[in-house]
Amino acid sequence: MRTNVLLPLLILVFLFPVSLAGSSITLSEAYPVLGESMTVMLDGVHDPSGASLWVVYRPNSQTVDADTKPIGYFSDEGKITWTPRAPGIATITVRDSESVEIATLNVAICFSSTPASGILVMVLAGLLLFGGAILSLRLALKKTIAV
């Protein structure tokens, strides 16, 4: 019974090959940087001119920041310029003219420079860690004199 189902299925697969890769999003930069423009390219779509670019910053979190309108529309070559406006994880989504998702890509947006608050937090954590260790060693090694 299995061969009765598999044989027609195999014939259909070989007679009508379908690309399983579909469409994909590629970026001009490997690591997007906050505030710096980059090119987003859409591959595998016959006519990309009607596709729009949507971005959701910090997806699946309580502080999600989703755009309510598209960033822009792709050119005939399947390219658009995008400038990240928030650091962290972002989901780039391409939708067609009927708002059906064509492709998605998760990216990590880097800071343009090291934030001062990050360095301050690291210094404070080091002071607490090593200060607590020194204090506990002093108390453990303290000699008590009994009178």
Order of alpha helices (4+ residues) and beta strands (2+ residues): alpha-beta-beta-beta-beta-beta-beta-beta-beta-alpha
